[in-house]
């Protein structure tokens, strides 16, 4: 299965990607009593969320639960916190009325308990999952060669290869149960990850982004893939 690739110019990537994400969410909101959206962190997400927050349709959301695909084990106000990033960007004008943001309390001492509690909080299906992708092909905090790539629990603690090393992350179980997945891949450095997904000889262990071969990728490369 090949991903759907949508390519925007670098200068318009954030705005057009935000409009695309909001259009998908608006369609789901029209047919569901309540929607579950999973947010991500990283530079691409930051760019998108800054633009997304400015859309009138986003401010009018009233039936959405926001979750996080992973979190660094830092306080919520820390500059490396994905929750903190979302609050500074997507929710900088406030959380839309009727919406709830469910953060991972990753700063707690008992990481296993945090993971178990967040797994119980997750719905059976994520309606819209946003994922960033690293230049090494990682998604969420699922890194190449990680033992949790084969984990069956929904949420687990993990040690990443770069600081902050301690993290809490969803696993492929949650990814597989998601209805629509959008990968935010802004920047030429992400081209290697996309090529890893498109390469049939690459494995999930080498390129975890292959877990989302069925996703829509929003890219901003100025040359053909």
Secondary structure, DSSP 8 states (H G I E B T S, - for coil): ---EEEE--GGGHHHHHHHHHHHHHHHHHHH-SSEEEEE--SHHHHHHHHHHTT-HHHHT--SEEEEESEEESS-TTSTT-HHHHHHHTTTTT---TT-EE----TTSS-HHHHHHHHHHHS-S-EEEEEEE--TTS-BTTB-TT-GGGG--SSEEEEE-SSSS-EEEEE-HHHHHTEEEEEEEE-SGGGHHHHHHHH-TT--TTT-GGGGGTTSEEEE--SS--
